[in-house]
Amino acid sequence: MCGRYAASRRPEDLTGLFQVEKWEPEEALAPDWNVAPTKEVYAILERPVKDAADRRPVRQMRVLKWGLVPSWAKTPEGGARMINARAETVHEKPSFRRPFLSRRCILPADGYYEWVTGTGERELEVEGRKKRPRKQPYFVTPADGSVFAMAGLYEFWRDRTLPDDHPRAWWVTCSVITTEAEKGPLGVAPAEGPGSLADIHPRMPLMLTPDRWDAWLDPARTDPDELRGLLAPPPEGLMRAYPVATAVSNVRNNGPELLEELAGPEEPVLF
């Protein structure tokens, strides 16, 4: 799964990288090194601009809330649980099948966090006492430093308790599509610890390589089989993973120091 990621790139850099035609500078988000569910995030999408005479799809960068609320939901409370959509079943699940056909997006990130406890002994002997090892966070990011373009979906939800002109009458929410984690060797593996992404967690966000960005964002593409073909995992060896401080485990902690690479796990992790 993907339950936490980092997104610190400047909006000006993202709009240039993704060839965005429209975004609102007043919606700029601060860099976030500890993005958690229900937070606001950047999303790249294509759709007509509201009230524009020209109804052609326009590539936009929008601020959405992470945690998809289906259009038919009675309340938005379940959004925090819908942060991920499985690539294998996204076309058939009631919450995701409609946005999969027409409301697809890219969620730009620096990389994502995953926690490892290992598969060995549940407790360690430390100074004569048994101690359960803490979960060790790892940061997974493109080995070449490029943007981590996560395949995503977005949806609109209308709060019927509010009038049409209320600023909170409409919610626009999103979900990250996940796939099976790579079992091949990492592009850059840590000196000690996991040798593949699957050693860290069986699932990972589905990274879209640049050659698939245009097709994925094009709302005119609605054939389910063609769209599912775009969800093939990227080539192996593009990612690196390294241990980071356990401070990231507390969502209240936020700053570039969360991405600093450790020489090894803070505590022993068994594999």
Backbone torsions as a table, in degrees:
resi	resn	phi	psi	omega
1	MET	NA	175.2	173.0
2	CYS	-130.4	111.1	-177.7
3	GLY	-118.6	-2.5	179.4
4	ARG	-159.9	136.7	175.9
5	TYR	-148.0	175.0	179.1
6	ALA	-116.7	140.8	180.0
7	ALA	-146.1	90.8	-173.4
8	SER	-114.2	-0.3	-178.6
9	ARG	-68.2	146.7	178.9
10	ARG	-68.5	145.2	179.4
11	PRO	-60.0	-33.6	178.2
12	GLU	-62.3	-36.3	178.2
13	ASP	-70.1	-39.5	-179.0
14	LEU	-68.2	-41.3	-179.1
15	THR	-64.0	-35.7	177.2
16	GLY	-71.6	-43.2	-177.8
17	LEU	-62.6	-41.7	-176.5
18	PHE	-97.4	8.4	178.2
19	GLN	54.2	49.5	-179.7
20	VAL	-74.3	135.7	178.4
21	GLU	-93.9	-27.0	-175.3
22	LYS	-142.7	128.6	167.7
23	TRP	-156.7	158.0	-176.5
24	GLU	-105.4	109.9	-178.7
25	PRO	-55.5	-29.3	179.9
26	GLU	-68.8	-12.0	177.4
27	GLU	-94.2	8.6	-176.6
28	ALA	-57.5	135.1	177.9
29	LEU	-98.3	149.4	174.3
30	ALA	-72.5	151.9	174.5
31	PRO	-53.9	139.9	-176.9
32	ASP	-133.2	115.0	-179.6
33	TRP	-96.8	6.6	-178.0
34	ASN	-149.4	63.4	-178.6
35	VAL	-73.1	126.6	-178.0
36	ALA	-123.6	162.0	177.9
37	PRO	-53.0	144.9	-178.3
38	THR	79.1	-4.4	175.5
39	LYS	-76.6	159.7	174.0
40	GLU	-82.1	139.1	-176.3
41	VAL	-138.8	160.7	173.5
42	TYR	-79.6	142.2	173.7
43	ALA	-137.6	138.1	174.7
44	ILE	-99.2	127.3	-177.7
45	LEU	-149.3	167.7	176.8
46	GLU	-127.2	124.9	175.8
47	ARG	-164.7	159.6	177.4
48	PRO	-60.8	149.1	177.6
49	VAL	-79.6	133.9	-177.9
50	LYS	-57.9	133.3	176.8
51	ASP	67.8	7.9	177.6
52	ALA	-80.7	143.3	179.1
53	ALA	-66.6	-36.1	178.5
54	ASP	-85.4	117.6	-175.5
55	ARG	-93.7	17.6	178.6
56	ARG	-69.7	149.7	175.6
57	PRO	-64.5	135.1	-179.8
58	VAL	-119.1	132.2	178.1
59	ARG	-74.1	123.5	-174.4
60	GLN	-128.2	156.4	166.6
61	MET	-112.5	119.8	-176.1
62	ARG	-119.8	158.3	174.4
63	VAL	-100.1	117.5	-179.0
64	LEU	-119.8	165.8	176.1
65	LYS	-97.5	132.0	-177.8
66	TRP	-80.3	116.9	-177.0
67	GLY	129.8	96.4	-169.9
68	LEU	-71.5	130.7	173.7
69	VAL	-106.6	114.2	-179.9
70	PRO	-58.4	149.3	-178.2
71	SER	-61.4	-26.8	-176.7
72	TRP	-91.8	-0.6	-178.4
73	ALA	-65.4	143.5	178.1
74	LYS	-77.5	-32.8	178.3
75	THR	-137.2	162.3	-178.7
76	PRO	-89.2	5.0	-171.9
77	GLU	-60.1	-29.9	-176.2
78	GLY	-78.7	-3.3	-176.2
79	GLY	-59.3	-37.0	-178.1
80	ALA	-64.2	-18.8	179.3
81	ARG	-91.9	-12.5	-176.7
82	MET	-106.5	52.5	-179.8
83	ILE	-86.5	-17.9	-178.0
84	ASN	-129.2	147.4	172.6
85	ALA	-129.6	128.8	-177.9
86	ARG	-74.9	129.6	-178.9
87	ALA	-59.1	-32.8	-175.5
88	GLU	-69.9	-25.9	-174.3
89	THR	-127.1	6.3	-173.9
90	VAL	-60.5	-28.2	-176.4
91	HIS	-77.8	-9.6	-175.0
92	GLU	-123.2	-12.6	-179.8
93	LYS	-75.5	134.6	-176.2
94	PRO	-54.7	-36.0	-176.8
95	SER	-74.7	-22.3	-171.1
96	PHE	-118.0	-19.0	-170.0
97	ARG	-65.8	-35.1	178.6
98	ARG	-72.2	-49.7	176.1
99	PRO	-62.8	-28.5	178.0
100	PHE	-60.5	-34.1	-177.8
101	LEU	-80.4	-26.9	-172.6
102	SER	-142.9	-7.3	-177.3
103	ARG	-131.1	71.6	179.8
104	ARG	-103.7	151.0	-177.6
105	CYS	-146.9	171.5	172.0
106	ILE	-117.1	131.2	177.7
107	LEU	-107.2	103.9	-176.4
108	PRO	-75.4	138.4	-178.1
109	ALA	-145.0	162.8	169.1
110	ASP	-79.3	-34.2	-177.8
111	GLY	167.0	-174.9	-178.1
112	TYR	-131.2	161.7	179.3
113	TYR	-104.4	146.3	172.3
114	GLU	-144.7	149.0	-174.9
115	TRP	-110.5	139.3	-176.6
116	VAL	-119.7	132.3	170.8
117	THR	-112.9	-16.2	179.6
118	GLY	88.7	173.2	-177.8
119	THR	-119.0	12.6	-178.8
120	GLY	-92.1	-143.8	-178.6
121	GLU	-60.7	143.7	-179.1
122	ARG	-75.4	-22.5	-179.1
123	GLU	-131.6	151.8	177.9
124	LEU	-114.0	150.2	175.8
125	GLU	-90.3	111.4	-178.4
126	VAL	-123.8	113.1	178.5
127	GLU	52.3	45.1	176.1
128	GLY	80.1	-1.2	179.8
129	ARG	-121.0	145.5	176.3
130	LYS	-79.0	132.8	-177.1
131	LYS	-138.0	129.0	178.0
132	ARG	-76.2	127.1	-178.4
133	PRO	-66.8	140.7	175.9
134	ARG	-71.6	156.1	174.4
135	LYS	-70.2	129.1	-179.0
136	GLN	-95.8	119.1	178.2
137	PRO	-78.1	142.7	173.3
138	TYR	-121.5	145.7	173.9
139	PHE	-106.4	129.0	-178.1
140	VAL	-113.2	127.0	-171.9
141	THR	-150.7	155.8	176.0
142	PRO	-57.8	134.5	-176.0
143	ALA	-64.5	-25.7	-178.2
144	ASP	-92.4	5.5	178.3
145	GLY	80.3	6.6	-179.6
146	SER	-75.9	172.0	-179.7
147	VAL	-68.6	144.8	175.0
148	PHE	-95.1	100.4	-174.8
149	ALA	-91.2	99.5	-176.9
150	MET	-85.4	130.8	174.5
151	ALA	-66.4	134.3	-178.1
152	GLY	-143.4	171.1	175.0
153	LEU	-127.5	152.9	174.2
154	TYR	-134.5	159.7	-176.5
155	GLU	-149.4	155.5	177.0
156	PHE	-105.7	140.2	176.5
157	TRP	-135.1	131.9	-178.0
158	ARG	-100.8	123.0	175.4
159	ASP	-83.7	103.0	-174.8
160	ARG	-72.7	-6.6	178.5
161	THR	-84.2	-7.0	-176.6
162	LEU	-115.3	150.4	177.5
163	PRO	-68.8	161.6	-176.2
164	ASP	-57.4	-35.3	-175.0
165	ASP	-88.4	6.0	179.0
166	HIS	-75.8	137.1	-178.1
167	PRO	-63.3	-19.3	179.3
168	ARG	-105.4	16.1	-178.6
169	ALA	-67.4	-31.9	180.0
170	TRP	-116.2	134.2	172.6
171	TRP	-108.0	138.4	173.2
172	VAL	-121.6	114.7	-171.4
173	THR	-123.8	166.0	-175.1
174	CYS	-145.0	166.2	179.1
175	SER	-141.2	147.9	177.9
176	VAL	-93.3	131.3	176.2
177	ILE	-83.6	133.5	-179.3
178	THR	-116.2	159.5	178.9
179	THR	-140.1	177.8	176.1
180	GLU	-65.9	138.1	179.8
181	ALA	-69.7	149.0	179.9
182	GLU	-62.7	136.5	177.5
183	LYS	-99.0	-11.1	178.9
184	GLY	-78.6	173.1	-177.3
185	PRO	-66.8	146.7	176.6
186	LEU	-67.5	153.2	175.2
187	GLY	-60.0	-42.2	173.0
188	VAL	-134.4	113.2	-177.6
189	ALA	-95.6	146.1	176.7
190	PRO	-65.1	156.8	-178.3
191	ALA	-59.8	-36.0	176.6
192	GLU	-138.5	143.0	-178.7
193	GLY	119.7	-151.8	-172.4
194	PRO	-67.9	145.1	177.8
195	GLY	-101.6	-9.5	178.4
196	SER	-145.1	164.4	178.8
197	LEU	-66.8	-31.9	179.0
198	ALA	-65.2	-25.1	175.7
199	ASP	-69.0	-24.0	-179.3
200	ILE	-86.5	-49.1	179.5
201	HIS	-159.6	144.4	-177.5
202	PRO	-69.9	-15.2	-179.9
203	ARG	-120.2	157.2	176.7
204	MET	-152.1	157.0	173.7
205	PRO	-61.4	143.0	179.8
206	LEU	-81.4	114.4	-179.4
207	MET	-86.9	126.7	176.1
208	LEU	-93.2	122.3	174.5
209	THR	-74.8	154.3	-174.1
210	PRO	-53.2	-29.7	-179.3
211	ASP	-68.4	-10.5	179.7
212	ARG	-109.7	-2.2	-175.9
213	TRP	-60.8	-51.0	-175.4
214	ASP	-61.2	-45.2	-177.9
215	ALA	-65.8	-40.7	-178.4
216	TRP	-65.6	-37.7	-176.3
217	LEU	-82.4	-17.7	-174.7
218	ASP	-67.8	110.5	-178.1
219	PRO	-70.8	-12.0	178.2
220	ALA	-75.2	-16.9	177.3
221	ARG	-83.5	113.7	-176.0
222	THR	-129.8	3.9	178.9
223	ASP	-76.5	118.8	-175.1
224	PRO	-58.3	-40.9	-178.4
225	ASP	-66.6	-40.7	177.8
226	GLU	-64.1	-42.2	-179.4
227	LEU	-66.9	-39.2	178.5
228	ARG	-63.5	-31.4	177.2
229	GLY	-64.5	-26.5	178.6
230	LEU	-74.7	-12.5	-177.4
231	LEU	-94.4	16.8	174.0
232	ALA	-65.1	137.8	179.0
233	PRO	-58.5	149.4	178.5
234	PRO	-69.0	167.7	178.1
235	PRO	-57.9	148.0	178.9
236	GLU	-71.2	158.7	175.4
237	GLY	87.0	6.4	-179.9
238	LEU	-85.8	-15.2	-170.8
239	MET	-109.6	157.9	169.0
240	ARG	-130.0	155.1	179.3
241	ALA	-137.2	141.1	179.0
242	TYR	-148.9	153.2	-179.4
243	PRO	-73.5	143.8	176.3
244	VAL	-128.7	169.4	-176.2
245	ALA	-64.3	147.5	-180.0
246	THR	-68.6	-4.0	176.9
247	ALA	-58.6	-28.1	-178.8
248	VAL	-67.1	-18.6	-179.3
249	SER	-65.4	-21.7	176.8
250	ASN	-97.8	115.5	-174.6
251	VAL	-63.4	-17.0	178.6
252	ARG	-74.4	-17.9	177.1
253	ASN	-82.6	134.6	-177.5
254	ASN	-155.9	129.5	179.1
255	GLY	161.9	162.6	-177.1
256	PRO	-62.1	-20.5	179.7
257	GLU	-64.9	-19.3	178.7
258	LEU	-66.1	-21.5	-179.3
259	LEU	-94.3	-0.3	-178.5
260	GLU	-66.7	131.3	-177.2
261	GLU	-77.2	131.7	175.4
262	LEU	-90.8	153.0	177.5
263	ALA	-65.2	-26.3	179.5
264	GLY	-168.3	174.3	178.2
265	PRO	-55.6	147.3	179.5
266	GLU	-65.1	-33.6	174.9
267	GLU	-133.6	159.0	-179.3
268	PRO	-58.0	134.9	175.5
269	VAL	-120.8	128.1	-175.4
270	LEU	-95.4	139.6	179.3
271	PHE	-122.7	NA	NA
